[in-house]
Structure formats: C-alpha cells, structure tokens
C-alpha cells in the first residue's frame, strides 16, 4: 500500500510539473527574452542583460496607439456585453418554461459561429444600413471602433449571459416576491435585492468580456479599418519582423495579470478568514493592519514579495548601464569570428594542397599505364596524328590507298593547285572565266 501511494504521489507530481511547464513555460521563456540585448527574441546565445527594450516599447507609436484602441474597444464592449448578457439571463429565468431550451440555444449560437463569419457579416450588414440611410461613407455606422464593438459584443454577450445564469441558479426568487408583497416595485426590488446579489457575476463577466475583447483577432481583423488594435499591430509586426520589445510587452502583461490575481486572492482570503473566525466581513474590509494582513494568508506574502521584487527591478534598471558589457561582448564576438575565419581559411588551404598532391599522381599513373600498353605513343594515343584526316576519309589501309593512286594523298587530288584551272577553263587572254 505504501509503495502504491508513493507511486501515485510521484506520478501526480510529474503530471503537475509537466502541466505547469506546458502552461506557463512559453510565458516564462518569452519574458526572459525581454532582458536579452539580442536584436531578435532569443535566450541562447545569451548576449548581455539589458532593459533597453522597455523604453523602445514605450516609444513605439504603433503599439501605443494599438493599446489605446484596444482599451477603448474593450471598455465599450464590456458595457454592451454585460448589459446584453444580464438582460438575456433575466429573460431566461422569467420566460415560459417550454421556450427556455429554444431561447437558450438561440442566445448561445453566436459562440459556435466562427469569428471570421461574424466579422464579415458585421461589416457587410452595417455598410448596407449606412447606404440605405443615405449617410456618408465615413459616418459613425462605418466607423472602425463602432463596428468592432458591435462585432465583438455579438458573441461576448453570450459568455456574460452564461456567467449570470450560473449565478442566478443560486438566487432565491422568494426574496423578490416578498419585496413585491411588501409594496416594492419591480424596479426597486431588482435594484435593492437582485442586483446586489448579481454584483460578483457582473465583475466576473466584465473581466471576461474585457479579456475576450482585448485578445480578439478573427472578428477585429475585418472591422477595425484604420483603428488597429493591439492584436492587429502585433500580427503585422510578426509578419514584417519582430524585436524583443514585443517580449517586453508580454512581460508587462504577465506581471499585471499576476499582480491583480494575487491581490484578488489576498482579499478573498481575508474575507474567508473573517467568516471562519465569526467576524463580519465589513470589519475586515474597513481597516488595514499589517500583522493581520499577513497572518494566515500565504497569498499576502507572495503579493508582498512580488511588489518588492518589482520595485527592486525598476530601481536597478534606472542605474544599470549595459554599454560596457556590450563592448566586451562585441570584442569577444569579433575575436571568435576572426578565429573561425582563420580556421576556415586554413581548412580551405589544406583541401587545396591535398588536391594538388593527388592530381599529378593520377595523371602520372595514367600515362605510365598507357605508355606500357602502347610503347612509343603518347598518353592520349594518336588522336593528334596528322594522318587522321586521311584515315577519316575512308581509307583504312594507307599503303593500299597509295598503291591505287601513287603520288596522291588519301583525298586524291582535291588539294592540287591546278584543279581550279581544270574546272574553269581559261579564255584566250589566259584569264579564267
């Protein structure tokens, strides 16, 4: 039993290590590349510790504008998506029970539609509406921010509705009925009873909507026009070449995410401790005492360590100068390149010498072989012999040709100087016709 329990624990530990390595490993590696002075995001070979990519990031107008448009689109998308999601959840709880399945399917359908289809349909639909109303081509209906907010809210509102539905399943409708029996109106009962109960769901759906809007690409690529969001800008940069400033942006986003996650965990942990000790939550949230903040709250310790580390890194970056280290690295790199070039040159010389040494031996052996076979002849045989033309004329036996035509060559008398006179007879004046 003990051995089985030990194997289960080891397997579980290995699984957790692999899971978190797969999950956060790329984020850690990309964050490390933000501190390498190399012109391309890389960890190996490591050059010099540098913070130069963070100022370059803040001086990049395209990234800053993309971040600004992402925040604007995200803000309006949160307002519209949370409102539609809340309305959809309230209608779902009050609609006729036989219609709830059909209504639920219709509301959830945008999640199943590809973002590309939503982006194209949003652009085409509102462009047609703009034309039907006789508005200018650059009116607010054809504005990139307006179209992007509508396109993203189409499916993000469904996510928000799911969050509200999950929260409202624990809501006691008897509270609203009691308020109505006591004379409260429907609006007042919703505002005083149901809305405070839905506040945690509103916060969760708002965060979900903002994150979904911030990272959306498939829908935004068709609707942004000249208002390129951060995801569009980053995709364009990746297409034409990137530098570690993108890694610096990723590192900042990761740090902000960890900061707010730890802060939320700290506050939730304090509330849980307060409820467990029988104290009201208001007593914990009103005051702030440092010993109470850290007592029994490991998330608070991690939060404090994170804040202190962030302040230390920022302070160190202000006084650190990487230029001397860069000069040393460049000189070392030049020396290594020089040695590598010398090694390559020496290798080329050695190969050339080997070829020169092997070449004459090959020809010499060939000459000796052929001269042994045909003594007295050249290495290439009789290819350069002057009588080859005569042999090529068809006389295989030279003595036979001479015997038949004594005093003539193998080609007969075609080269005789008087052949032209014989062919063209002279006239009376001695000139040839």
Secondary structure, 3 states (H helix, E strand, C coil): CHHHHHHHHHHHHHHHHHHHHHHHHHHHHHHHHCCECCCCCCCCCCCCECCHHHHHHHCCHHHHHHHHHHHHHHHHHHHHHHHHHHHHHHHHHHCCHHHHHHHHHHHHHHHHCCHHHHHHHHHHHHHHHHHHCCCCCCCHHHCHHHHHHHHHHHHHHHHHHHHHHHHHCCCCHHHHHHHHHCCCCHHHHHHHHHHHHHHHHHHHHHHHHHHHHHHCCCCHHHHCCCCCCHHHHHHHHHHHCCCCHHHHHHHHHHHHHHHHHHHHHHHHHHHHHHHHCCCCHHHHHHCCCHHHHHCCCHHHHHHHHHHHHHHHHHHHHHHCCCHHHHHHHHHHHHHHHHHHHHHHHHHHHHHHHHHHHHHHHHHHHHHHHHHHHCCCCCCCCCCCCCCHHHHHCCCCCHHHHHHHCCCCECCECCCCCCHHHHHCCECCCCCEC
